[in-house]
């Protein structure tokens, strides 16, 4: 009986081990860009990714980006904003100076977002947020036929481990007016050239003036980001099975005694 | 004494910080004026009240007007040589006059008798922008107590700007033909203009036509004044230099007027004039928009807005019919006028945008306004006796306004038209009666009462899309308002002898909120930023529940002078105004509307969203002015000295805050040399630091400064040449009433242009004007 209990305990322990020690795990992320002109609505990216805390690689990044000019500012919850699915992680790089990984996820299977087929936050600043495909004449038709892309660029600090979970998320903040906080978060950005993000031919963007020289086209800038590990379903199942078995055995031992 | 005062005068000019000594200099100068005994010379620039004139008035004489026209194409700035008068900065030709701390709609401003209205959420087209300075023949300001016969729907002074009255040939004089041609150039901003007028008159008929044009590039400040950052390098056109004051240019300003006057009988004149003011574009450095036309070229692409800088963005048309008749029993003045105003705004490309394919791609935001105003006056002056005059009358004004912003996309700023004010109405009607009694050669009194109503209303509002959802609550409420006004004035003048005159008066005056104070309905930041007519960079939300402002004013003045008013004079005026339900502003809080952030309530270093609100206010201050003829030296000419100083303090008695845009203590002195038709002037202006600022608006402090200007003019029988060097020492200064600098950058967002910059004044400028007459 003691052997059985020991085996069961080991099973539960092995099942739980990946959650605490694995180099790869899945995380939920919420990145918020403050939008002074569309309050109380902000531009928010909610998504998930897989992160290897040894190689610092970010994969499977996907989620949705809110369009803060849409919806009703007087309603509740998410104000009925339109959410743009972002499913194509097309750019990822590690920044040693910032101590983290930057990853960009797009609405379309291309990085072409701003005028000239560019996408980076600095490109967006440099072209005034004009959409890719803009033409001097009939830009409206050009827009209708354009890719209408959107992206979110997030920052994953090297310090991220599965120890950051729902109860203890990894939180970054940035104070744009003071220029203090996480520079990694300050480097995040979004660009929204989908219909709900347009002001004429100008896409809505958010950037930090301290990093890119200008706030976004509606004065948006990053303010916060939270990341929390997501326990994998199979790990949960094994862990719970082990725990259940231990409980059953323990109850039997108690009954026998 | 004179030389000592002059020495002090020069010292004040040269010192860097005049603040501590400014008041001392002011009194030194005026004490000099008071004791001067040398007598000889002609009148000085500012003329005070004249016996027989309506009490409480001040005029600018013709000579001053000619000199001032060399420096400005902005009619409101002509008034700055009057005690207690300054101006809010706006576009190059659209400043708003301020008298004793009250500005804009708080003053009653008439042009050729017409109560003209602005039609713009930024008040870019105020009444005085409709008359070119070259047309102005007289300016009269009722700075203290305004008689009810010239007041109404205002709590401050009344400003009357008039073009020359029609002339008629004398009996057997034949046909009278007069003409005038003028040119000017100002080096700073490369401003140019020309004007012409022709008049043909017989004994019974007068015909005249006048036309003027003016244009200017951006002017330059004496030093760099912009904050760092690439916000200012986002031009879609040419680069705006560091010292260049963005959005101060204007082009294609044209005024035309055709007048016909008939004098069927002696002392009876009927006059008809039609006029048009049009302007291609005009920048506004303290507003987030400019006056510039934009339109789609392709009906199939209605969002394809392109700037049309060569098409008029503002067209104001006027028709004015008036009758003046003199009878044995008195006189009648009757007038009807119609104003039609089309106004368009967008953003000049130098503000923000991108160069793409070698083409300018500015940020676009078209805004349109159309307004009509019909007004009229009937006034009878009845001589009750040799010493009593009764003035009775009726005046009205009916104003209609549509203000809409076309959609520019199917996204954030579309697909619907944004209706800021739809079917706006503001109608007023008044009856008044005024009794002027000359009790003795020394005593005169004036008592008046004015009663009437102001009704305002607006139709349903609408946003670009459902995201602009404040329209639901706004449309559901009753928006019609009717305000009853009851004004009265009591004024007495006492002239014990030929060398002194004293005036004192009290008045109650009422002003109803304008449509842009009551009806802008959206709490959205961008929409609120577009509704701002004070140039502080903030966003404003209307308040339909505003009550009329009621002002109680006490004013007293003393005027000491030589018996002929030729050699010297000194005038001092003090005033105190308490305003019940003064329309000030309060911060929009998160609990009022979730579109206002929590930080908006407390921030001290950013632009904010505000809502108009009734509060109590108090304003008080004084004006000093004087002149003295210093003497004449044979073959060199005569010398005179003139000066004026003004101080005003404005307090919000509800919150303890300062009122917005109070001109700090300021002093002007002018030393004038005259030899025949040659006049030389050196003038100094000293302005105290503006540190009493409106905290609710995050108004910015401006430092003190001193300026020196020199002018020379020569007048022949048929010509006049004016040359002026403004800001001789090329001093850098910030305009106390210039407002916040938002003339560059992404101005349509609340944080697109950094907070903390004031609009600076002009660097040195050489101004030349030539006028020919025949």
Boltz contact constraints between the chains, C-beta under 6 A:
constraints:
  - contact:
      token1: [A, 36]
      token2: [B, 750]
      max_distance: 6.0
  - contact:
      token1: [A, 36]
      token2: [B, 751]
      max_distance: 6.0
  - contact:
      token1: [A, 37]
      token2: [B, 525]
      max_distance: 6.0
  - contact:
      token1: [A, 37]
      token2: [B, 526]
      max_distance: 6.0
  - contact:
      token1: [A, 37]
      token2: [B, 749]
      max_distance: 6.0
  - contact:
      token1: [A, 37]
      token2: [B, 750]
      max_distance: 6.0
  - contact:
      token1: [A, 39]
      token2: [B, 595]
      max_distance: 6.0
  - contact:
      token1: [A, 39]
      token2: [B, 597]
      max_distance: 6.0
  - contact:
      token1: [A, 40]
      token2: [B, 594]
      max_distance: 6.0
  - contact:
      token1: [A, 69]
      token2: [B, 412]
      max_distance: 6.0
  - contact:
      token1: [A, 69]
      token2: [B, 467]
      max_distance: 6.0
  - contact:
      token1: [A, 70]
      token2: [B, 467]
      max_distance: 6.0
  - contact:
      token1: [A, 72]
      token2: [B, 469]
      max_distance: 6.0
  - contact:
      token1: [A, 73]
      token2: [B, 594]
      max_distance: 6.0
  - contact:
      token1: [A, 73]
      token2: [B, 595]
      max_distance: 6.0
  - contact:
      token1: [A, 74]
      token2: [B, 469]
      max_distance: 6.0
  - contact:
      token1: [A, 127]
      token2: [B, 354]
      max_distance: 6.0
  - contact:
      token1: [A, 128]
      token2: [B, 353]
      max_distance: 6.0
  - contact:
      token1: [A, 128]
      token2: [B, 354]
      max_distance: 6.0
  - contact:
      token1: [A, 130]
      token2: [B, 354]
      max_distance: 6.0
  - contact:
      token1: [A, 136]
      token2: [B, 357]
      max_distance: 6.0
  - contact:
      token1: [A, 136]
      token2: [B, 359]
      max_distance: 6.0
  - contact:
      token1: [A, 138]
      token2: [B, 301]
      max_distance: 6.0
  - contact:
      token1: [A, 140]
      token2: [B, 301]
      max_distance: 6.0
  - contact:
      token1: [A, 140]
      token2: [B, 303]
      max_distance: 6.0
  - contact:
      token1: [A, 140]
      token2: [B, 304]
      max_distance: 6.0
  - contact:
      token1: [A, 195]
      token2: [B, 410]
      max_distance: 6.0
  - contact:
      token1: [A, 195]
      token2: [B, 411]
      max_distance: 6.0
  - contact:
      token1: [A, 196]
      token2: [B, 411]
      max_distance: 6.0
  - contact:
      token1: [A, 198]
      token2: [B, 409]
      max_distance: 6.0
  - contact:
      token1: [A, 198]
      token2: [B, 411]
      max_distance: 6.0
  - contact:
      token1: [A, 199]
      token2: [B, 412]
      max_distance: 6.0
  - contact:
      token1: [A, 199]
      token2: [B, 413]
      max_distance: 6.0
  - contact:
      token1: [A, 200]
      token2: [B, 364]
      max_distance: 6.0
  - contact:
      token1: [A, 200]
      token2: [B, 408]
      max_distance: 6.0
  - contact:
      token1: [A, 200]
      token2: [B, 409]
      max_distance: 6.0
  - contact:
      token1: [A, 213]
      token2: [B, 230]
      max_distance: 6.0
  - contact:
      token1: [A, 214]
      token2: [B, 230]
      max_distance: 6.0
  - contact:
      token1: [A, 215]
      token2: [B, 751]
      max_distance: 6.0
  - contact:
      token1: [A, 218]
      token2: [B, 749]
      max_distance: 6.0
  - contact:
      token1: [A, 219]
      token2: [B, 749]
      max_distance: 6.0
  - contact:
      token1: [A, 219]
      token2: [B, 751]
      max_distance: 6.0
  - contact:
      token1: [A, 219]
      token2: [B, 752]
      max_distance: 6.0
